[in-house]
Every structure is written in C-alpha cells, then in structure tokens.
Amino acid sequence: MKKVSVKKVYVAGAATIVGFLALFLLVEGAGVFNRIRQVVFGCDGDCYDYTFINRHLYLHDHGDGRAYVINTITGEKTLKNVAWIAKPQGSDSLICFSDGKKRGYFSKNTGKMVIEPKYDRAWIFSEGIASVEENGFIKFIDQTGKVIIDKKMPYITGMQGYVFHGGYCIVDSDDGRYCGLMDRAGNIVVPLEYSFIRPYNDLEHWVVEKDKEATVLGKNLLPLFPMTECSVSIDEDVISVTMADHTIRQYDMEGKLINDFYIIGTRLLEYKKDEILYRTETRDEDGEEYAVPVINSYHPLATARLRAYIAGDFYEGLMTADGHIVTMPLYKNIEAIGPDLYLCTCTNSDKVVVNGKGVVVR
C-alpha cells in the first residue's frame, strides 16, 4: 500500500481551505469585510472608514456625516454625530471633534464627551492647554473647559497654530503681521515683532525672522547671535547660518562660533587643452597587428591650478589646492577654460572671465 505523508495531507488541506476562503471572499465581496468590521470593530453597517482611538474605541464613518465613537467591548456608542476628530499631542487625553457646526472635546480613554461642542473653532490639546475661539476672540482652556488665559486676542482668518510647544505658544499681533511667544501663564515672553517663529531641536531653540534678518533664540529665549540678514538651518548639534554673501557660519547650540567660513565641498576644474589628438585602434589581419587612425578626434583634459569650493545656496568660489580662498562665493557655476583662467556664471546668468588672482579680466 502506498503511504501518504501526514505533512503532505496537511499542506493539501490547508491549500484547499485557502482556496475555499478565496472563492468565498470573491463571491461575497465587500459584505464579508463589512461583517468583519461588525465583529472586530463594532461597525453597525456599511462603514466608509474607521479610525483607531484606543484598543477598545473606534470612530466609524459612514461617509454621510453619521460618524460615531463605539466601545467594542460594551457595544455602546459613546459619542454620535461626529463630523471629524483631531487627536492631541503627547500625553493629553482630550480629542477635539466637530458635530458639523460647533467644536468640543471627548476623552480618548472613555470615548465620552468632556467639553460640549460650543466653540466656533477649537484646536488640539497640547501640554494640558487648548485654544478655542469664542465671539471672534482666542482663549485658552484647561481640560475641564475652564478659561485660564484670555488676552483678548482677535482670531485672524488664515492664522494657524495656537498650540503650546515646549511651554510656549506662538501668538500673533492684532493685525496678523507679526508674532511672538506666550508662556503658560499668559505672559508675552518674546515680543510680537517677528514675521516668523518656529521651534527646533526638541523645542529647545526657536528660529525667528524679521524682514530678511534672522537669529536663533536659546533656552533662555535670548538670541545666540545678533539679528542679521541670513537664513538659518539646524542639524543635530550645529546651527548653520548662510549669510547674504553666501558664506556659511556655524555655531554650537550655546551660540559659540565654531566655524566662520564653512564650505559644503570642493571640486576639481578641468579644461580642454589646445592640442588635438586622434584616436587609434589596433587591427589584426593575417596574424599581423597594426594601428589605424579613427576619424573621431578629441582635446585632452588637464587640471587647472585652482579648485571650486561650494558654499551657501550652492554658490561657488575659487580656492587653491591648499585651501587659500581666492574669491568669495560669488558665482552660480565655475568652469576652467585654461590652466589658470575661469569662466564664471553670475547670479543674473551673465558670465565673466576670472584669472588665477580672482580678478575679472573680461
């Protein structure tokens, strides 16, 4: 009698089950997935989408404004008539939601309403505080709905933010032209005189801009270097400042200057020599090799004396091989046209010829 491996029977049986399951899903279509939603996520019909809130709470959306929060353990719909939600940051537990007309908050732990929807606009909770708009003014509330900061700040259409980061909140002047920082007590700790403010480095530093000038505020909210015309980037533990002349200065996170002329990189400059060479190739006929000329000719390349260095905004300058700077980073592109002669492209796309001393000769 022929023996059949138990393993083979198991594999064949599993394949059969998978095949029946695939056929079942193909026949039943979306109805199967809707039933899975009903069993696993508590959906009571054809869900358009569902959103995870916690391990037992889900927001179900039927696509017609009839979203609701349901507890999949008890089957209770803890909150109905939800248009959308916005989850908080960090350890805050209140979720902002809209009923289609007004905004309020519910608990992400229980799914039940904590602050009824009564605000025209409301923002997420962060660091235990949320901003809301009432009668055209911005106020700040705690997790019970109590107003804890009211500076009579008018809401300005299009303004975003009003969220605390690292103990501070970006706030705007009444006309929306300038911004500053407010602390959790409602004190304006950075004057409303900047056109741009953003936190960096895990909320320990703030980049501020005013017109074309910028600086970085440290932990004590004091500038690490004077306001100057520049652009700022922060990468790990280094602050890179690209000046108006395209040079780059680097500071540490305490504001100490560590490099007053940082360059991104260098590249060799090659030019075509005046001589013309003709290519040849070797052929073998009747066991005898001989070279024959090829029609294509070329100018051999040689390396110029100076190199190009790359600075801020990818502008280029000329330097010697041992690092002596010959020109400032004035050019969008540099190419060698002789042993010590360079064709440089200016900002306006005009081209000039510069000699090895950095002097424009044409």
C-alpha positions as CSV (number, residue, x, y, z in Angstrom):
1,M,0.0,0.0,0.0
2,K,1.3,3.5,-0.9
3,K,2.0,5.6,2.1
4,V,0.9,9.3,2.2
5,S,2.9,11.8,4.2
6,V,0.9,13.5,7.0
7,K,2.7,16.7,6.1
8,K,1.6,16.5,2.5
9,V,-2.0,15.9,3.7
10,Y,-1.8,18.9,6.0
11,V,-0.4,21.1,3.2
12,A,-3.0,19.9,0.8
13,G,-5.8,20.5,3.3
14,A,-4.5,24.0,4.1
15,A,-4.4,24.8,0.4
16,T,-7.9,23.6,0.0
17,I,-9.1,25.8,2.9
18,V,-7.3,28.8,1.5
19,G,-8.9,28.1,-1.9
20,F,-12.4,27.9,-0.5
21,L,-11.8,31.1,1.5
22,A,-10.6,32.9,-1.6
23,L,-13.6,31.8,-3.5
24,F,-15.9,32.7,-0.6
25,L,-14.4,36.2,-0.5
26,L,-14.7,36.6,-4.2
27,V,-18.4,35.6,-4.2
28,E,-19.3,37.6,-1.0
29,G,-17.3,40.7,-1.9
30,A,-17.5,43.7,0.4
31,G,-20.1,42.1,2.5
32,V,-17.5,39.9,4.2
33,F,-15.3,42.8,5.1
34,N,-18.3,44.7,6.5
35,R,-19.2,41.7,8.7
36,I,-15.5,41.6,9.9
37,R,-15.8,45.3,10.8
38,Q,-19.0,44.5,12.7
39,V,-17.5,41.7,14.7
40,V,-14.0,43.1,15.3
41,F,-14.5,46.9,15.3
42,G,-18.2,47.2,16.2
43,C,-19.4,48.8,12.9
44,D,-23.2,48.6,12.5
45,G,-23.4,48.7,8.7
46,D,-21.5,49.7,5.6
47,C,-18.6,51.7,7.0
48,Y,-16.9,54.1,4.7
49,D,-13.9,54.2,7.1
50,Y,-12.9,53.7,10.7
51,T,-10.3,55.3,12.9
52,F,-8.5,53.7,15.9
53,I,-8.8,55.7,19.1
54,N,-7.6,53.2,21.7
55,R,-7.7,49.4,21.9
56,H,-11.4,49.4,22.5
57,L,-12.6,52.6,20.9
58,Y,-13.1,53.3,17.2
59,L,-14.6,56.1,15.2
60,H,-16.9,54.7,12.5
61,D,-17.7,56.9,9.4
62,H,-20.5,56.0,7.0
63,G,-19.4,58.8,4.7
64,D,-22.6,60.9,5.2
65,G,-21.7,62.8,8.4
66,R,-23.1,60.0,10.6
67,A,-19.8,59.1,12.3
68,Y,-19.8,57.8,15.9
69,V,-17.5,56.5,18.5
70,I,-18.1,53.0,19.8
71,N,-16.8,50.8,22.6
72,T,-16.2,47.4,21.0
73,I,-16.3,45.7,24.4
74,T,-19.7,47.0,25.6
75,G,-21.1,47.9,22.2
76,E,-22.0,51.4,23.5
77,K,-22.0,54.3,21.1
78,T,-20.3,56.7,23.4
79,L,-20.5,59.7,21.0
80,K,-22.7,60.3,18.0
81,N,-23.0,62.9,15.2
82,V,-19.2,63.4,14.7
83,A,-18.1,65.2,11.6
84,W,-14.3,64.9,12.2
85,I,-11.8,64.5,15.0
86,A,-8.2,65.8,15.8
87,K,-6.1,63.8,18.2
88,P,-4.0,65.6,20.9
89,Q,-0.2,65.6,21.2
90,G,1.9,63.9,23.8
91,S,0.0,62.6,26.9
92,D,-3.0,64.8,26.6
93,S,-6.3,62.7,26.7
94,L,-8.9,65.0,25.1
95,I,-9.7,64.7,21.4
96,C,-11.1,67.7,19.6
97,F,-14.2,67.0,17.5
98,S,-16.8,68.7,15.4
99,D,-20.5,68.0,15.2
100,G,-20.7,69.8,11.9
101,K,-21.5,73.2,13.5
102,K,-19.5,73.6,16.7
103,R,-16.4,72.1,18.2
104,G,-15.8,70.4,21.6
105,Y,-13.7,67.6,23.2
106,F,-14.2,64.0,24.2
107,S,-12.0,61.6,26.2
108,K,-9.8,59.2,24.2
109,N,-9.9,56.9,27.2
110,T,-13.7,56.6,27.6
111,G,-15.0,57.9,24.3
112,K,-17.4,60.2,26.2
113,M,-17.9,63.9,25.8
114,V,-16.0,66.1,28.3
115,I,-16.5,69.6,26.8
116,E,-19.6,70.0,24.8
117,P,-19.3,71.4,21.2
118,K,-19.9,75.1,21.7
119,Y,-16.9,76.8,20.1
120,D,-16.7,78.2,16.6
121,R,-13.1,77.0,16.3
122,A,-11.0,74.8,18.6
123,W,-7.5,73.4,18.4
124,I,-5.9,70.3,19.8
125,F,-4.8,69.9,23.4
126,S,-1.1,70.2,24.0
127,E,0.7,70.3,27.3
128,G,-2.7,70.4,29.1
129,I,-4.0,73.5,27.3
130,A,-6.1,74.1,24.2
131,S,-7.1,77.2,22.4
132,V,-10.6,78.0,21.3
133,E,-12.4,80.8,19.6
134,E,-15.5,82.5,21.1
135,N,-17.2,85.5,19.6
136,G,-14.1,86.2,17.4
137,F,-11.5,86.1,20.2
138,I,-8.9,83.4,21.1
139,K,-9.0,82.0,24.6
140,F,-7.1,79.1,26.3
141,I,-8.8,76.4,28.4
142,D,-7.8,73.6,30.6
143,Q,-9.1,70.0,30.4
144,T,-12.2,71.0,32.4
145,G,-13.1,73.7,29.9
146,K,-12.2,76.5,32.3
147,V,-10.7,79.6,30.6
148,I,-7.2,80.0,32.1
149,I,-5.8,82.6,29.6
150,D,-7.7,85.4,28.0
151,K,-5.6,88.1,26.4
152,K,-8.5,89.5,24.2
153,M,-6.6,88.3,21.1
154,P,-8.8,88.5,18.0
155,Y,-9.0,85.4,15.7
156,I,-7.4,86.2,12.4
157,T,-8.6,84.3,9.4
158,G,-6.0,82.0,8.0
159,M,-3.8,82.1,11.0
160,Q,-2.7,78.6,12.2
161,G,-1.2,77.4,15.4
162,Y,-2.4,78.5,18.8
163,V,-0.8,75.2,20.2
164,F,1.8,75.0,23.0
165,H,5.2,73.6,22.3
166,G,7.9,73.3,25.0
167,G,6.0,75.6,27.3
168,Y,5.3,78.4,24.8
169,C,2.7,79.2,22.2
170,I,3.2,81.3,19.1
171,V,0.7,84.2,19.1
172,D,0.0,86.9,16.6
173,S,-0.4,90.7,16.7
174,D,-3.9,92.0,16.3
175,D,-3.3,92.7,12.6
176,G,-1.6,89.4,12.0
177,R,1.6,90.9,10.6
178,Y,3.9,89.9,13.5
179,C,4.2,87.1,16.0
180,G,5.9,86.3,19.3
181,L,5.8,83.8,22.1
182,M,3.4,83.5,25.1
183,D,4.1,81.3,28.2
184,R,1.7,79.1,30.0
185,A,0.8,81.9,32.4
186,G,-0.3,84.1,29.5
187,N,2.8,86.4,29.6
188,I,4.3,87.6,26.3
189,V,7.9,86.5,26.7
190,V,9.0,87.1,23.1
191,P,7.7,90.4,21.7
192,L,5.2,90.4,18.9
193,E,7.7,91.8,16.4
194,Y,8.8,88.9,14.3
195,S,7.5,87.8,10.9
196,F,8.3,84.1,11.5
197,I,8.9,81.8,14.5
198,R,9.4,78.1,14.6
199,P,10.7,75.6,17.3
200,Y,13.7,73.4,16.6
201,N,16.0,70.9,18.4
202,D,13.3,69.2,20.5
203,L,11.7,72.6,21.3
204,E,14.8,73.9,23.0
205,H,15.6,76.5,20.3
206,W,13.5,78.9,18.2
207,V,14.3,80.4,14.8
208,V,13.0,83.9,14.5
209,E,12.9,86.1,11.4
210,K,12.1,89.8,10.9
211,D,12.1,91.0,7.3
212,K,15.2,89.5,5.8
213,E,17.1,89.2,9.2
214,A,17.1,86.1,11.4
215,T,18.6,84.6,14.6
216,V,18.1,81.7,17.0
217,L,16.7,82.0,20.5
218,G,18.3,79.7,23.1
219,K,16.7,78.1,26.1
220,N,16.6,81.4,27.9
221,L,14.9,83.0,24.8
222,L,17.8,85.2,24.2
223,P,19.4,85.5,20.8
224,L,22.5,83.3,20.3
225,F,23.9,85.7,17.7
226,P,22.9,89.2,16.5
227,M,20.0,89.6,14.1
228,T,21.5,89.7,10.7
229,E,20.5,89.2,7.0
230,C,20.8,85.4,6.7
231,S,19.0,82.1,6.5
232,V,19.2,79.5,9.3
233,S,19.2,75.7,9.5
234,I,19.7,73.5,12.5
235,D,21.1,70.0,12.0
236,E,21.7,67.9,15.1
237,D,24.1,69.9,17.3
238,V,25.1,72.6,14.7
239,I,23.4,75.8,13.7
240,S,24.4,76.7,10.1
241,V,23.9,80.4,9.1
242,T,24.0,81.3,5.4
243,M,24.9,85.0,5.2
244,A,23.8,87.4,2.5
245,D,27.2,87.0,0.7
246,H,26.6,83.2,0.6
247,T,29.3,82.4,3.2
248,I,28.3,79.9,5.9
249,R,29.0,80.3,9.6
250,Q,28.5,77.5,12.1
251,Y,27.6,77.8,15.8
252,D,27.1,75.3,18.5
253,M,23.8,75.1,20.4
254,E,25.1,77.6,23.0
255,G,25.8,80.2,20.4
256,K,29.6,79.8,20.2
257,L,31.1,80.4,16.8
258,I,32.9,77.2,15.7
259,N,33.5,77.9,12.0
260,D,33.4,81.3,10.3
261,F,33.9,80.0,6.8
262,Y,32.3,76.6,6.4
263,I,32.2,75.1,2.9
264,I,30.0,72.2,1.7
265,G,32.6,70.7,-0.6
266,T,35.2,71.2,-3.4
267,R,35.6,70.0,-7.0
268,L,38.5,69.8,-9.5
269,L,38.3,72.1,-12.5
270,E,39.4,70.6,-15.8
271,Y,39.8,72.4,-19.2
272,K,40.4,71.2,-22.7
273,K,43.9,71.6,-24.0
274,D,44.6,73.3,-27.3
275,E,46.1,70.2,-28.9
276,I,44.0,67.7,-30.8
277,L,44.6,64.0,-30.5
278,Y,43.3,61.4,-32.9
279,R,42.1,58.1,-31.6
280,T,43.7,54.9,-33.0
281,E,42.8,51.3,-32.7
282,T,44.7,48.1,-33.3
283,R,43.7,45.6,-36.0
284,D,44.9,42.1,-36.7
285,E,45.0,40.9,-40.3
286,D,46.8,37.7,-41.2
287,G,48.4,37.5,-37.8
288,E,49.9,40.9,-38.1
289,E,48.8,43.8,-35.8
290,Y,48.9,47.4,-36.9
291,A,47.4,50.7,-35.7
292,V,44.9,52.6,-37.8
293,P,43.5,56.1,-37.2
294,V,39.9,56.6,-36.1
295,I,38.0,59.5,-37.5
296,N,37.0,60.9,-34.1
297,S,39.4,63.4,-32.5
298,Y,39.4,65.0,-29.1
299,H,41.1,67.6,-26.9
300,P,42.8,66.0,-23.9
301,L,41.8,67.3,-20.5
302,A,44.1,69.0,-18.0
303,T,43.5,70.1,-14.4
304,A,43.5,73.9,-13.7
305,R,45.5,75.4,-10.9
306,L,42.5,76.4,-8.8
307,R,39.6,74.5,-7.5
308,A,36.0,75.4,-7.0
309,Y,34.5,75.4,-3.5
310,I,30.8,75.2,-2.7
311,A,29.2,77.4,-0.1
312,G,25.8,78.6,0.9
313,D,22.9,78.4,-1.5
314,F,25.3,76.3,-3.6
315,Y,27.2,79.4,-4.8
316,E,30.8,78.7,-5.8
317,G,34.2,80.5,-5.3
318,L,37.8,79.8,-6.2
319,M,40.4,78.4,-3.9
320,T,43.9,76.9,-4.1
321,A,44.6,73.3,-3.5
322,D,46.0,74.1,0.0
323,G,42.8,75.9,1.0
324,H,43.6,79.5,0.4
325,I,40.5,81.4,-0.6
326,V,40.9,83.4,-3.9
327,T,37.4,84.7,-4.4
328,M,34.2,84.9,-2.3
329,P,31.4,82.5,-3.3
330,L,30.0,84.9,-5.9
331,Y,29.1,82.6,-8.8
332,K,26.4,80.1,-9.6
333,N,28.9,78.0,-11.6
334,I,32.6,77.9,-12.4
335,E,34.4,76.1,-15.2
336,A,38.0,76.2,-16.3
337,I,38.9,77.4,-19.8
338,G,42.7,77.4,-19.4
339,P,45.5,76.5,-16.9
340,D,44.6,79.4,-14.7
341,L,41.6,81.1,-16.4
342,Y,38.0,80.5,-15.3
343,L,34.5,81.2,-16.8
344,C,32.2,82.1,-14.0
345,T,28.4,82.4,-14.2
346,C,26.9,85.3,-12.1
347,T,23.6,85.4,-10.3
348,N,21.9,87.2,-13.3
349,S,23.3,84.4,-15.6
350,D,25.9,86.8,-17.1
351,K,29.3,85.2,-17.5
352,V,32.7,86.7,-16.7
353,V,36.3,85.5,-17.1
354,V,38.4,85.5,-13.9
355,N,42.1,84.9,-13.7
356,G,44.1,83.0,-11.1
357,K,44.2,86.0,-8.8
358,G,40.4,86.3,-8.7
359,V,40.3,89.4,-10.9
360,V,37.7,89.8,-13.6
361,V,39.6,90.2,-16.9
362,R,36.6,90.1,-19.3
